[in-house]
């Protein structure tokens, strides 16, 4: 049975020093372990899935518009995966076991 690694919300807006809702250094230190796990899962033909916030600017139908500053706006640098993890995705996104999915709510399911 295949397994899946979910890497949730590892975007520039959440991880980069100047991200709009950044966690900063604590999240940045996770990159080597995230990449190690992603390589491990992919080498075993398991899935690597990136559920990623994806919003439209000032969306009146999304409650997060009123709760948080604008973040992870579709098509912006802020929504791109951060740093080396983003580079890993760019190298592997054509693999049939690697997916990036936009989501517009807290849940990744």
N, CA, C and O atoms as a GROMACS GRO file, in nm:
protein
  436
    1UNK      N    1   0.085  -0.118   0.000
    1UNK     CA    2   0.000   0.000   0.000
    1UNK      C    3   0.089   0.124   0.000
    1UNK      O    4   0.184   0.133   0.078
    2UNK      N    5   0.059   0.219  -0.087
    2UNK     CA    6   0.136   0.342  -0.096
    2UNK      C    7   0.108   0.431   0.024
    2UNK      O    8  -0.001   0.430   0.082
    3UNK      N    9   0.209   0.508   0.060
    3UNK     CA   10   0.198   0.606   0.167
    3UNK      C   11   0.208   0.745   0.106
    3UNK      O   12   0.247   0.761  -0.010
    4UNK      N   13   0.173   0.846   0.185
    4UNK     CA   14   0.184   0.984   0.138
    4UNK      C   15   0.244   1.071   0.248
    4UNK      O   16   0.208   1.062   0.365
    5UNK      N   17   0.337   1.155   0.206
    5UNK     CA   18   0.393   1.259   0.292
    5UNK      C   19   0.323   1.388   0.255
    5UNK      O   20   0.328   1.430   0.139
    6UNK      N   21   0.259   1.453   0.351
    6UNK     CA   22   0.195   1.582   0.328
    6UNK      C   23   0.284   1.691   0.385
    6UNK      O   24   0.314   1.692   0.505
    7UNK      N   25   0.325   1.782   0.301
    7UNK     CA   26   0.407   1.897   0.342
    7UNK      C   27   0.314   2.018   0.330
    7UNK      O   28   0.291   2.069   0.220
    8UNK      N   29   0.263   2.062   0.443
    8UNK     CA   30   0.153   2.158   0.444
    8UNK      C   31   0.204   2.299   0.473
    8UNK      O   32   0.270   2.323   0.574
    9UNK      N   33   0.171   2.392   0.384
    9UNK     CA   34   0.193   2.533   0.410
    9UNK      C   35   0.337   2.578   0.414
    9UNK      O   36   0.368   2.676   0.483
   10UNK      N   37   0.427   2.512   0.344
   10UNK     CA   38   0.568   2.552   0.348
   10UNK      C   39   0.595   2.653   0.236
   10UNK      O   40   0.674   2.629   0.145
   11UNK      N   41   0.527   2.768   0.245
   11UNK     CA   42   0.534   2.871   0.142
   11UNK      C   43   0.615   2.991   0.189
   11UNK      O   44   0.645   3.005   0.308
   12UNK      N   45   0.650   3.076   0.094
   12UNK     CA   46   0.724   3.198   0.127
   12UNK      C   47   0.648   3.284   0.228
   12UNK      O   48   0.709   3.340   0.319
   13UNK      N   49   0.517   3.295   0.214
   13UNK     CA   50   0.441   3.378   0.308
   13UNK      C   51   0.442   3.323   0.450
   13UNK      O   52   0.427   3.400   0.544
   14UNK      N   53   0.460   3.193   0.467
   14UNK     CA   54   0.463   3.134   0.601
   14UNK      C   55   0.604   3.110   0.654
   14UNK      O   56   0.623   3.096   0.775
   15UNK      N   57   0.705   3.105   0.566
   15UNK     CA   58   0.838   3.062   0.609
   15UNK      C   59   0.947   3.168   0.588
   15UNK      O   60   1.035   3.181   0.672
   16UNK      N   61   0.942   3.243   0.479
   16UNK     CA   62   1.046   3.342   0.449
   16UNK      C   63   1.049   3.451   0.556
   16UNK      O   64   0.948   3.480   0.619
   17UNK      N   65   1.167   3.510   0.575
   17UNK     CA   66   1.182   3.613   0.677
   17UNK      C   67   1.080   3.725   0.664
   17UNK      O   68   1.031   3.777   0.765
   18UNK      N   69   1.047   3.763   0.543
   18UNK     CA   70   0.953   3.874   0.522
   18UNK      C   71   0.817   3.827   0.471
   18UNK      O   72   0.744   3.905   0.410
   19UNK      N   73   0.782   3.702   0.497
   19UNK     CA   74   0.651   3.652   0.458
   19UNK      C   75   0.541   3.722   0.534
   19UNK      O   76   0.563   3.767   0.647
   20UNK      N   77   0.424   3.733   0.475
   20UNK     CA   78   0.316   3.810   0.538
   20UNK      C   79   0.263   3.747   0.667
   20UNK      O   80   0.209   3.819   0.751
   21UNK      N   81   0.277   3.617   0.684
   21UNK     CA   82   0.237   3.548   0.809
   21UNK      C   83   0.348   3.451   0.851
   21UNK      O   84   0.322   3.336   0.884
   22UNK      N   85   0.470   3.500   0.849
   22UNK     CA   86   0.586   3.412   0.866
   22UNK      C   87   0.603   3.357   1.008
   22UNK      O   88   0.576   3.423   1.107
   23UNK      N   89   0.649   3.234   1.012
   23UNK     CA   90   0.698   3.173   1.135
   23UNK      C   91   0.849   3.196   1.142
   23UNK      O   92   0.907   3.196   1.250
   24UNK      N   93   0.911   3.215   1.027
   24UNK     CA   94   1.052   3.250   1.020
   24UNK      C   95   1.148   3.136   1.046
   24UNK      O   96   1.128   3.024   0.997
   25UNK      N   97   1.252   3.165   1.123
   25UNK     CA   98   1.363   3.071   1.144
   25UNK      C   99   1.320   2.933   1.193
   25UNK      O  100   1.372   2.834   1.142
   26UNK      N  101   1.228   2.921   1.288
   26UNK     CA  102   1.190   2.785   1.330
   26UNK      C  103   1.140   2.700   1.214
   26UNK      O  104   1.172   2.581   1.206
   27UNK      N  105   1.063   2.758   1.124
   27UNK     CA  106   1.015   2.682   1.007
   27UNK      C  107   1.128   2.658   0.908
   27UNK      O  108   1.134   2.552   0.846
   28UNK      N  109   1.217   2.754   0.894
   28UNK     CA  110   1.328   2.740   0.799
   28UNK      C  111   1.420   2.625   0.838
   28UNK      O  112   1.477   2.559   0.750
   29UNK      N  113   1.436   2.600   0.966
   29UNK     CA  114   1.525   2.492   1.010
   29UNK      C  115   1.471   2.354   0.974
   29UNK      O  116   1.545   2.256   0.979
   30UNK      N  117   1.345   2.345   0.938
   30UNK     CA  118   1.284   2.217   0.901
   30UNK      C  119   1.320   2.171   0.760
   30UNK      O  120   1.301   2.054   0.727
   31UNK      N  121   1.370   2.260   0.676
   31UNK     CA  122   1.392   2.228   0.535
   31UNK      C  123   1.475   2.102   0.511
   31UNK      O  124   1.433   2.019   0.430
   32UNK      N  125   1.590   2.084   0.576
   32UNK     CA  126   1.667   1.962   0.548
   32UNK      C  127   1.590   1.833   0.579
   32UNK      O  128   1.599   1.736   0.504
   33UNK      N  129   1.515   1.832   0.687
   33UNK     CA  130   1.438   1.712   0.722
   33UNK      C  131   1.321   1.692   0.626
   33UNK      O  132   1.290   1.578   0.590
   34UNK      N  133   1.257   1.799   0.586
   34UNK     CA  134   1.149   1.788   0.488
   34UNK      C  135   1.203   1.727   0.358
   34UNK      O  136   1.141   1.638   0.301
   35UNK      N  137   1.317   1.776   0.313
   35UNK     CA  138   1.374   1.725   0.188
   35UNK      C  139   1.420   1.581   0.203
   35UNK      O  140   1.406   1.502   0.110
   36UNK      N  141   1.475   1.546   0.318
   36UNK     CA  142   1.516   1.407   0.341
   36UNK      C  143   1.396   1.314   0.332
   36UNK      O  144   1.401   1.210   0.265
   37UNK      N  145   1.288   1.353   0.399
   37UNK     CA  146   1.166   1.271   0.395
   37UNK      C  147   1.106   1.265   0.255
   37UNK      O  148   1.061   1.159   0.211
   38UNK      N  149   1.105   1.378   0.186
   38UNK     CA  150   1.050   1.380   0.050
   38UNK      C  151   1.130   1.286  -0.041
   38UNK      O  152   1.072   1.211  -0.119
   39UNK      N  153   1.262   1.291  -0.031
   39UNK     CA  154   1.346   1.201  -0.110
   39UNK      C  155   1.318   1.055  -0.075
   39UNK      O  156   1.309   0.969  -0.163
   40UNK      N  157   1.305   1.029   0.054
   40UNK     CA  158   1.278   0.891   0.100
   40UNK      C  159   1.146   0.840   0.044
   40UNK      O  160   1.139   0.730  -0.011
   41UNK      N  161   1.041   0.920   0.059
   41UNK     CA  162   0.909   0.878   0.010
   41UNK      C  163   0.912   0.855  -0.141
   41UNK      O  164   0.861   0.755  -0.190
   42UNK      N  165   0.971   0.950  -0.213
   42UNK     CA  166   0.972   0.938  -0.358
   42UNK      C  167   1.054   0.817  -0.404
   42UNK      O  168   1.016   0.749  -0.500
   43UNK      N  169   1.165   0.790  -0.336
   43UNK     CA  170   1.248   0.675  -0.374
   43UNK      C  171   1.175   0.542  -0.352
   43UNK      O  172   1.209   0.441  -0.414
   44UNK      N  173   1.076   0.543  -0.263
   44UNK     CA  174   0.997   0.422  -0.236
   44UNK      C  175   0.867   0.421  -0.317
   44UNK      O  176   0.778   0.339  -0.292
   45UNK      N  177   0.858   0.511  -0.413
   45UNK     CA  178   0.739   0.524  -0.499
   45UNK      C  179   0.613   0.556  -0.418
   45UNK      O  180   0.503   0.518  -0.456
   46UNK      N  181   0.633   0.627  -0.308
   46UNK     CA  182   0.520   0.679  -0.231
   46UNK      C  183   0.495   0.823  -0.277
   46UNK      O  184   0.568   0.876  -0.360
   47UNK      N  185   0.392   0.884  -0.223
   47UNK     CA  186   0.349   1.015  -0.269
   47UNK      C  187   0.404   1.126  -0.182
   47UNK      O  188   0.419   1.111  -0.060
   48UNK      N  189   0.434   1.239  -0.246
   48UNK     CA  190   0.473   1.362  -0.177
   48UNK      C  191   0.373   1.467  -0.222
   48UNK      O  192   0.367   1.503  -0.340
   49UNK      N  193   0.295   1.516  -0.128
   49UNK     CA  194   0.184   1.606  -0.159
   49UNK      C  195   0.203   1.737  -0.082
   49UNK      O  196   0.231   1.736   0.038
   50UNK      N  197   0.187   1.847  -0.152
   50UNK     CA  198   0.200   1.981  -0.095
   50UNK      C  199   0.064   2.050  -0.093
   50UNK      O  200   0.032   2.123  -0.187
   51UNK      N  201  -0.019   2.028   0.011
   51UNK     CA  202  -0.142   2.106   0.023
   51UNK      C  203  -0.103   2.250   0.061
   51UNK      O  204  -0.039   2.272   0.164
   52UNK      N  205  -0.141   2.344  -0.022
   52UNK     CA  206  -0.091   2.481  -0.008
   52UNK      C  207  -0.207   2.579  -0.011
   52UNK      O  208  -0.292   2.572  -0.100
   53UNK      N  209  -0.210   2.671   0.086
   53UNK     CA  210  -0.311   2.776   0.081
   53UNK      C  211  -0.304   2.846  -0.054
   53UNK      O  212  -0.196   2.876  -0.104
   54UNK      N  213  -0.420   2.871  -0.111
   54UNK     CA  214  -0.428   2.945  -0.237
   54UNK      C  215  -0.553   3.031  -0.235
   54UNK      O  216  -0.665   2.980  -0.244
   55UNK      N  217  -0.533   3.161  -0.225
   55UNK     CA  218  -0.646   3.253  -0.211
   55UNK      C  219  -0.648   3.355  -0.324
   55UNK      O  220  -0.549   3.376  -0.393
   56UNK      N  221  -0.764   3.415  -0.341
   56UNK     CA  222  -0.778   3.530  -0.430
   56UNK      C  223  -0.776   3.655  -0.342
   56UNK      O  224  -0.834   3.655  -0.233
   57UNK      N  225  -0.712   3.758  -0.388
   57UNK     CA  226  -0.701   3.882  -0.311
   57UNK      C  227  -0.839   3.939  -0.281
   57UNK      O  228  -0.922   3.954  -0.371
   58UNK      N  229  -0.863   3.971  -0.155
   58UNK     CA  230  -0.988   4.033  -0.110
   58UNK      C  231  -1.113   3.952  -0.144
   58UNK      O  232  -1.217   4.009  -0.177
   59UNK      N  233  -1.102   3.823  -0.138
   59UNK     CA  234  -1.216   3.735  -0.168
   59UNK      C  235  -1.325   3.754  -0.063
   59UNK      O  236  -1.305   3.717   0.052
   60UNK      N  237  -1.440   3.810  -0.100
   60UNK     CA  238  -1.545   3.838  -0.001
   60UNK      C  239  -1.612   3.711   0.051
   60UNK      O  240  -1.684   3.716   0.152
   61UNK      N  241  -1.591   3.598  -0.014
   61UNK     CA  242  -1.655   3.473   0.026
   61UNK      C  243  -1.566   3.385   0.113
   61UNK      O  244  -1.608   3.278   0.157
   62UNK      N  245  -1.444   3.430   0.138
   62UNK     CA  246  -1.353   3.352   0.222
   62UNK      C  247  -1.339   3.421   0.357
   62UNK      O  248  -1.294   3.536   0.363
   63UNK      N  249  -1.376   3.353   0.467
   63UNK     CA  250  -1.369   3.416   0.598
   63UNK      C  251  -1.228   3.456   0.640
   63UNK      O  252  -1.212   3.546   0.722
   64UNK      N  253  -1.125   3.392   0.584
   64UNK     CA  254  -0.988   3.427   0.622
   64UNK      C  255  -0.950   3.566   0.574
   64UNK      O  256  -0.857   3.626   0.628
   65UNK      N  257  -1.022   3.619   0.475
   65UNK     CA  258  -0.994   3.754   0.425
   65UNK      C  259  -1.005   3.856   0.538
   65UNK      O  260  -0.928   3.952   0.542
   66UNK      N  261  -1.099   3.835   0.629
   66UNK     CA  262  -1.118   3.928   0.740
   66UNK      C  263  -1.031   3.893   0.860
   66UNK      O  264  -1.007   3.979   0.946
   67UNK      N  265  -0.984   3.770   0.868
   67UNK     CA  266  -0.909   3.726   0.985
   67UNK      C  267  -0.760   3.753   0.976
   67UNK      O  268  -0.695   3.778   1.078
   68UNK      N  269  -0.704   3.749   0.857
   68UNK     CA  270  -0.559   3.755   0.839
   68UNK      C  271  -0.521   3.854   0.731
   68UNK      O  272  -0.602   3.886   0.644
   69UNK      N  273  -0.397   3.903   0.737
   69UNK     CA  274  -0.349   3.983   0.624
   69UNK      C  275  -0.345   3.896   0.498
   69UNK      O  276  -0.343   3.773   0.506
   70UNK      N  277  -0.345   3.959   0.383
   70UNK     CA  278  -0.338   3.885   0.256
   70UNK      C  279  -0.216   3.794   0.259
   70UNK      O  280  -0.106   3.836   0.294
   71UNK      N  281  -0.237   3.668   0.221
   71UNK     CA  282  -0.128   3.570   0.217
   71UNK      C  283  -0.159   3.461   0.116
   71UNK      O  284  -0.275   3.431   0.088
   72UNK      N  285  -0.052   3.403   0.063
   72UNK     CA  286  -0.064   3.292  -0.032
   72UNK      C  287  -0.163   3.322  -0.144
   72UNK      O  288  -0.246   3.238  -0.180
   73UNK      N  289  -0.154   3.441  -0.198
   73UNK     CA  290  -0.239   3.480  -0.310
   73UNK      C  291  -0.192   3.404  -0.434
   73UNK      O  292  -0.073   3.406  -0.468
   74UNK      N  293  -0.284   3.337  -0.500
   74UNK     CA  294  -0.252   3.253  -0.616
   74UNK      C  295  -0.173   3.333  -0.719
   74UNK      O  296  -0.211   3.444  -0.757
   75UNK      N  297  -0.062   3.274  -0.763
   75UNK     CA  298   0.022   3.336  -0.865
   75UNK      C  299   0.128   3.431  -0.814
   75UNK      O  300   0.204   3.487  -0.894
   76UNK      N  301   0.136   3.450  -0.682
   76UNK     CA  302   0.236   3.541  -0.626
   76UNK      C  303   0.357   3.464  -0.572
   76UNK      O  304   0.351   3.342  -0.553
   77UNK      N  305   0.464   3.537  -0.549
   77UNK     CA  306   0.584   3.478  -0.488
   77UNK      C  307   0.552   3.424  -0.350
   77UNK      O  308   0.608   3.323  -0.309
   78UNK      N  309   0.464   3.490  -0.278
   78UNK     CA  310   0.428   3.446  -0.144
   78UNK      C  311   0.369   3.306  -0.140
   78UNK      O  312   0.385   3.235  -0.040
   79UNK      N  313   0.302   3.265  -0.246
   79UNK     CA  314   0.240   3.132  -0.248
   79UNK      C  315   0.336   3.022  -0.294
   79UNK      O  316   0.306   2.904  -0.281
   80UNK      N  317   0.449   3.061  -0.348
   80UNK     CA  318   0.546   2.960  -0.393
   80UNK      C  319   0.608   2.889  -0.273
   80UNK      O  320   0.619   2.946  -0.165
   81UNK      N  321   0.647   2.765  -0.294
   81UNK     CA  322   0.712   2.689  -0.188
   81UNK      C  323   0.847   2.752  -0.156
   81UNK      O  324   0.916   2.802  -0.245
   82UNK      N  325   0.883   2.748  -0.029
   82UNK     CA  326   1.000   2.820   0.020
   82UNK      C  327   1.133   2.749  -0.008
   82UNK      O  328   1.144   2.627   0.008
   83UNK      N  329   1.231   2.826  -0.049
   83UNK     CA  330   1.372   2.786  -0.052
   83UNK      C  331   1.402   2.654  -0.120
   83UNK      O  332   1.354   2.625  -0.230
   84UNK      N  333   1.482   2.572  -0.050
   84UNK     CA  334   1.526   2.444  -0.104
   84UNK      C  335   1.408   2.348  -0.125
   84UNK      O  336   1.412   2.265  -0.216
   85UNK      N  337   1.306   2.361  -0.043
   85UNK     CA  338   1.187   2.276  -0.062
   85UNK      C  339   1.118   2.315  -0.193
   85UNK      O  340   1.071   2.229  -0.266
   86UNK      N  341   1.113   2.445  -0.222
   86UNK     CA  342   1.060   2.490  -0.350
   86UNK      C  343   1.142   2.438  -0.466
   86UNK      O  344   1.087   2.398  -0.569
   87UNK      N  345   1.274   2.439  -0.450
   87UNK     CA  346   1.362   2.386  -0.555
   87UNK      C  347   1.340   2.237  -0.574
   87UNK      O  348   1.340   2.187  -0.686
   88UNK      N  349   1.323   2.165  -0.462
   88UNK     CA  350   1.295   2.020  -0.470
   88UNK      C  351   1.167   1.997  -0.551
   88UNK      O  352   1.164   1.911  -0.639
   89UNK      N  353   1.063   2.073  -0.520
   89UNK     CA  354   0.937   2.058  -0.593
   89UNK      C  355   0.957   2.089  -0.742
   89UNK      O  356   0.907   2.016  -0.828
   90UNK      N  357   1.029   2.196  -0.773
   90UNK     CA  358   1.052   2.232  -0.913
   90UNK      C  359   1.122   2.118  -0.989
   90UNK      O  360   1.094   2.096  -1.107
   91UNK      N  361   1.211   2.048  -0.922
   91UNK     CA  362   1.284   1.938  -0.985
   91UNK      C  363   1.197   1.813  -1.002
   91UNK      O  364   1.222   1.733  -1.092
   92UNK      N  365   1.096   1.796  -0.916
   92UNK     CA  366   1.020   1.672  -0.914
   92UNK      C  367   0.872   1.686  -0.952
   92UNK      O  368   0.800   1.586  -0.952
   93UNK      N  369   0.826   1.806  -0.983
   93UNK     CA  370   0.682   1.826  -1.001
   93UNK      C  371   0.622   1.747  -1.117
   93UNK      O  372   0.501   1.726  -1.121
   94UNK      N  373   0.704   1.702  -1.210
   94UNK     CA  374   0.652   1.621  -1.320
   94UNK      C  375   0.637   1.474  -1.284
   94UNK      O  376   0.580   1.396  -1.361
   95UNK      N  377   0.688   1.435  -1.168
   95UNK     CA  378   0.677   1.296  -1.125
   95UNK      C  379   0.531   1.266  -1.091
   95UNK      O  380   0.462   1.349  -1.031
   96UNK      N  381   0.484   1.150  -1.128
   96UNK     CA  382   0.343   1.114  -1.104
   96UNK      C  383   0.311   1.092  -0.957
   96UNK      O  384   0.196   1.069  -0.922
   97UNK      N  385   0.412   1.098  -0.871
   97UNK     CA  386   0.391   1.080  -0.727
   97UNK      C  387   0.405   1.212  -0.649
   97UNK      O  388   0.403   1.211  -0.526
   98UNK      N  389   0.418   1.322  -0.720
   98UNK     CA  390   0.436   1.453  -0.656
   98UNK      C  391   0.322   1.544  -0.699
   98UNK      O  392   0.295   1.560  -0.818
   99UNK      N  393   0.254   1.604  -0.600
   99UNK     CA  394   0.140   1.692  -0.627
   99UNK      C  395   0.148   1.817  -0.541
   99UNK      O  396   0.193   1.813  -0.427
  100UNK      N  397   0.104   1.929  -0.598
  100UNK     CA  398   0.083   2.052  -0.522
  100UNK      C  399  -0.064   2.089  -0.542
  100UNK      O  400  -0.110   2.104  -0.656
  101UNK      N  401  -0.136   2.104  -0.433
  101UNK     CA  402  -0.280   2.130  -0.438
  101UNK      C  403  -0.312   2.261  -0.367
  101UNK      O  404  -0.271   2.282  -0.253
  102UNK      N  405  -0.386   2.348  -0.434
  102UNK     CA  406  -0.434   2.468  -0.367
  102UNK      C  407  -0.550   2.432  -0.277
  102UNK      O  408  -0.636   2.351  -0.311
  103UNK      N  409  -0.552   2.496  -0.160
  103UNK     CA  410  -0.665   2.479  -0.068
  103UNK      C  411  -0.702   2.616  -0.016
  103UNK      O  412  -0.617   2.705  -0.008
  104UNK      N  413  -0.829   2.635   0.020
  104UNK     CA  414  -0.872   2.766   0.070
  104UNK      C  415  -0.943   2.754   0.204
  104UNK      O  416  -1.035   2.831   0.235
  105UNK      N  417  -0.900   2.657   0.283
  105UNK     CA  418  -0.951   2.641   0.420
  105UNK      C  419  -0.840   2.576   0.502
  105UNK      O  420  -0.738   2.536   0.448
  106UNK      N  421  -0.862   2.566   0.633
  106UNK     CA  422  -0.759   2.512   0.722
  106UNK      C  423  -0.724   2.368   0.689
  106UNK      O  424  -0.607   2.331   0.688
  107UNK      N  425  -0.823   2.288   0.662
  107UNK     CA  426  -0.802   2.145   0.642
  107UNK      C  427  -0.728   2.116   0.512
  107UNK      O  428  -0.747   2.186   0.411
  108UNK      N  429  -0.645   2.014   0.515
  108UNK     CA  430  -0.577   1.968   0.393
  108UNK      C  431  -0.648   1.849   0.332
  108UNK      O  432  -0.599   1.790   0.236
  109UNK      N  433  -0.764   1.814   0.386
  109UNK     CA  434  -0.838   1.698   0.336
  109UNK      C  435  -0.973   1.740   0.281
  109UNK      O  436  -1.049   1.656   0.234
   0.00000   0.00000   0.00000
